[in-house]
Amino acid sequence: MNKHSRPMTGGRSVDEITGSRRLRRMRKADWSRRLVQENRLTVDDLIWPIFVIDGENRRESIPAMPGVFRMSVDLAAEEAARAAELGIPAIATFPNVDISLRDQTGSQILDADNLINRATRAIKAAAPNIGVITDGALDPFTSHGHDGILRDGVIVNDETVEQIAAAAVLQARAGADIIAPSDMMDGRIGAIRDALDANGFQDVAIMSYATKFASAFYGPYREAIGTKGLLKGDKKTYYLDHANSDEAVREAEQDLAEGADMIMVKPGLPYLDIVRRLKDEFAMPTFAYQVSGEYSMIEAASANGWIDGEKAMMESLLAFKRAGCDGILTYFAPRVAELLKRG
Ligand code: PBG
C-alpha cells in the first residue's frame, strides 16, 4: 500500500488509523487558526490598475465592470492620493484614447504629452509617494486594437519593439517608476532597458508581463479602453497559448535575462500553477494580474446573490499569495485596502 492510499478501516477507530495525529486540532478556535496561518494578504501586496480618459471632472462607468470607472486625469490624481493614503504601494494606468487619435501604428504613444504621460505627471504631483506603473503596449493607441504595428495582417515585432522602447523613455521622463510592457513582443525587455539606461533612467524598473496568455478573460478590459469594437481576430500570434506551461518558463527566463526586475503572470486565478512554477524556478519578485474578466465574474455572481462578493474577493487574493505572488494587480485594490484597514 503506498503511503497516500486510503487505509482499510476494518472496524478500527480513527485514532488507530491516524495515530495520535488530528489535523483538526489547530482549526478548533479562531486564535489557533490565526496562529498557524501560513499566508496573509496586506495592503502592501496591492497594485491598483486604473483607466484614464480625456477631459476634466469626468467619471464614466464601465458596464461590464461594475464599481470600476474611467476617470479624467484630475480625478485619477485625486484617487491616486486616496490610494496612497490607504497605503497602496502602486498604481498602473491604462488610457482610453480618443478614437480620433488612434492610427495604424499607434503613433500617439510617442507623444510626450499623451494621456498616459499627462496622467503620470498629475499622479506624481498629487501623490509623490505612490509608485506609477505604465504600459508599453500599443493597443490603446492603434485603430485595430492590436498591441503592435499591424502590416499585411502581421504584427511586426522589431519595429513595434523600437516604438515601445522610445515610448518607455517618454513615460520615464513623465515620472513613471516602473515600465510594464504588456505586449509580448520578443526582445522588448532588453530594448527598453537599453533605451532607459541610455537616457539616464537607470533607476526606472521593468515589470515584465512575462507570461501573458491568450485569454477570454480580457473581455471587459477591452470595453474599458475602447478596443472591443476595433479588434479583429485574436492575439494568438504574440500571447502565449494557454495550454502551455514550459513555454511560460522560457518566456520568463528570456525576460529576466534581458533585464526584467519583476515578472508577472496574466490572467491570474486560472494560472496559479504558472505563478508557483516561476517563483520556484527563478525566486524573483513575482506578480499576477487578476484581470477584468476575473473581477467581473466575482462582481456578477455577487450581484446575483450567488456568492458573497467580499469573501470571494478576499479568498481569491489570498490564493495568489499562497501560490507565491509578491503582489497582485487587482481592480479590487482600494476596496481591499479599506477592508484591511477596518480590520
Ligand atoms: C493589452 C492589455 C490587455 C490587458 C491589459 N493590457 C489584454 C488585451 O486587451 O488583450 C488586460 C487587462 C484586463 O483584462 O484586466 N496590452
Boltz pocket constraint, residues with backbone or C-beta under 6 A from the ligand:
constraints:
  - pocket:
      binder: B
      contacts: [[A, 137], [A, 138], [A, 139], [A, 145], [A, 147], [A, 182], [A, 183], [A, 217], [A, 218], [A, 219], [A, 220], [A, 221], [A, 222], [A, 235], [A, 290], [A, 291], [A, 292], [A, 293]]
      max_distance: 6.0
